[in-house]
Amino acid sequence: MMNILRHPAAERARGILFGNRAHRGITFTIVLYALLIAIGFVYLQPLLFMFINSIKDPSDLLNPMVQWVPTQLYAGNYERAYRVLDYPNTLMASIFISVVPSLIQAFVTSLVGYGLARYQFRGKRLIFVLLLATFIIPPQNTVIPQMLMYRDLNLLGNPLALILPALLGQGYRSAIFVLIFYQTFVSLPKVLEESARLDGATDLRIFFTIAVPSAIPAYIVSFIFSTVWYWNETFLTVIFLEGGVTTLPMQLSSFAQAYENLYPAGTVNIFERLNEAVKMSGTFLNILPLLVMYFVLQHWFVESVEMTGITGE
C-alpha cells in the first residue's frame, strides 16, 4: 500500500490535486475561485438586481414568473428617469460640486501631510489631536456655526461654500486624507530629499519633483473617496447651497414628487405611473458616473502602486 502511495504517478496526481511547493493544486484553486465568486456576487447582487429591474417593461414587473431575465429590453424607464432627473444639468452640477473640491482637497491635504511628516515644530501633536477631532466629531454637530459663518461671509447658496473650505484643508473628512498623505510621506526615504537638497533644490521643488510623484497612489485614493463623499453628501450640500445648485442625489431624493409633477396621475395610464423600474433607473443613473470613475481610475491606481514600490528607511 505504501509503495502505491509513493509511486511517481500517485505523487504527480497528488501534486495536481493538492499542490506542492512549486504550484497550487486544483482543489485549492477551485475553492479559492468559488469563494471569490460568492463574495463578488454578494457585492454585485444589488447592482444586478437594480439594473435588471430597470430594463423591465410594465408587463414583466407584473409577471411573477419574470425574475432575472426580462422578456425584452425596455428603455422607457430610463427615458422617463432621464427627464425627471433633468440629467444633463444635474450631472454637470454634480461633477462640478464633487470633482472641483476633491481635486483641491487632495492637493491641500498633501501639503499638510508633507509638512507634518517632514518638519518638526511646536504644537505638532496638538495639530494631530485637532485633526482627529474634526474626523471623529460628526459634521452635524458643527453645521450651525458653519452656516452662520457662511451667512456672514455671503457664501450661502454659492458653490464657494464647498470650494473655499477644501482650499483651506477643511473639506469633507479632510483629516483622513491628511493622515493618508502623512503615512505616505513618512515612508518615503529621506535620502532622496537630502540628495536633492545638496544639489540646491528648494523645499517646494523637492515636494513637486520627489514627494508628489511618489504619492500618486495616495492622490488617486484621496480623489476617489473625496469625490464619492462630496457626490453622496446631501445634508450639508442642501444647507450650504440653499437650492442654488441641484445635484443628482438631491434630485433623486425628491424623485417621486418630481415624477408626479412631470407625469400627473390623471394624464398617464396605469403603466406609465411611477413604479419600481423607474425608481431603479433613476438610482442607476445616479451611481453610473461613480462606477465609470472608479473603473477608469482603478487601472491607474494599481499601475501606480506597482511603479512606486519604495520602502522607507
HELIX and SHEET records of a PDB file:
HELIX    1   1 MET A    2  LEU A    5  1                                   4    
HELIX    2   2 PRO A    8  PHE A   18  1                                  11    
HELIX    3   3 ILE A   26  SER A   54  1                                  29    
HELIX    4   4 PRO A   58  LEU A   62  1                                   5    
HELIX    5   5 GLY A   76  VAL A   84  1                                   9    
HELIX    6   6 TYR A   87  ARG A  118  1                                  32    
HELIX    7   7 LYS A  124  ILE A  136  1                                  13    
HELIX    8   8 PRO A  139  ASN A  141  5                                   3    
HELIX    9   9 VAL A  143  ASP A  152  1                                  10    
HELIX   10  10 LEU A  160  LEU A  167  1                                   8    
HELIX   11  11 SER A  174  VAL A  186  1                                  13    
HELIX   12  12 LYS A  190  LEU A  198  1                                   9    
HELIX   13  13 ASP A  203  ILE A  206  1                                   4    
HELIX   14  14 PHE A  207  ALA A  211  3                                   5    
HELIX   15  15 VAL A  212  SER A  214  1                                   3    
HELIX   16  16 ILE A  216  ASN A  232  1                                  17    
HELIX   17  17 PHE A  235  LEU A  241  1                                   7    
HELIX   18  18 LEU A  248  SER A  253  1                                   6    
HELIX   19  19 PHE A  255  LEU A  262  1                                   8    
HELIX   20  20 ILE A  270  GLU A  272  5                                   3    
HELIX   21  21 GLU A  276  MET A  307  1                                  32    
END                                                                             
